[in-house]
Amino acid sequence: MLPTGDHTPIDYTLPLVGAGEFLKRPIRRFFYPFYNALNHFRLARKYATADFQPDLWLWGQRGNDYERHRRRVGGLLSPGRKDVLVAGCGTGRDVESWLSLAPCRVVGVDWFSYERAWTLWMSKLQQVAPATELRFEQADLSRMQGFADGSFDLVGSDAVFEHVRNLSSVLDEFHRVLRPGGLLYATFGPLWFGWGGDHVSGYDGVTSGYSHLLLDSASYHRYLDGMGEHSHSEHDGRTWIQHDLFSRLGARQYLRYLEEAGFRRLFVSAIIDPRALACMQHPQFDAAQLERFDRLDLLISGMTIIYAR
């Protein structure tokens, strides 16, 4: 059952892009390809396995350029009409980033309703892209009966896959609503078995990043209480913990589910989290506690995938 009511935070306003961001964008566009190429060569030699070989290894979030991801998707899309489904759009910010593809239609859906935030975004985006049909709605990604088969050319999501409890059903729905040759794009993380995989652990120090895996239930909830007062927010990991919105999958499992749903791989990247290694190597942390977990899953904090229907 979908949550009821408007979950827009009381103090929510549309985010503003700072003047510094306009300076950083061309620097990132020039610098990141070289930075990523060097890191990929180093990390692939160390972490690639026979059953897990991303097209790009990243060292932390630096280099994980969302604008470059959008350009990569745009280059793979077939020319002509573009209908885009933004899955797990949250308050709506991600919708704006897809307007660079000049889509005919963009539909944002989320498990929570953010009615007031969506109204604000509609007012802004209708001025930015008056030729694009825009809509937001609340929906369960595993049961999107409101969309006919083959309704979209692209399904895009950011920070969603790690929160999907029934990924197989959701991927089946994405496959159904995509047109033949359509694309599925997703950037997601932190992954459950990684450092800070519950979106909270590590808030008080690098050695606490695996608290969600190591603490018993009572100790874990005391740890969460140490963060202070909680209210619904996309940026407070306790929101996802409260609703048990985690897939609890490792990196290889995500790729296996995609293949089983009938998607064809085009691009995969994986992020090795420097904080994970810092935690494991810290003199005050007993790394033996983690031996029952897959080491690669403990190190990978995020992924980006592009697959074709």
Helices and strands as residue ranges (DSSP letters): H 19-47, E 56-59, H 66-76, E 83-87, H 93-97, G 98-101, E 105-110, H 115-128, E 133-138, E 152-158, G 161-163, H 167-177, E 178-188, G 206-208, H 211-214, H 217-225, H 238-242, H 251-260, E 264-272, H 274-280, G 287-290, H 295-299, E 300-308
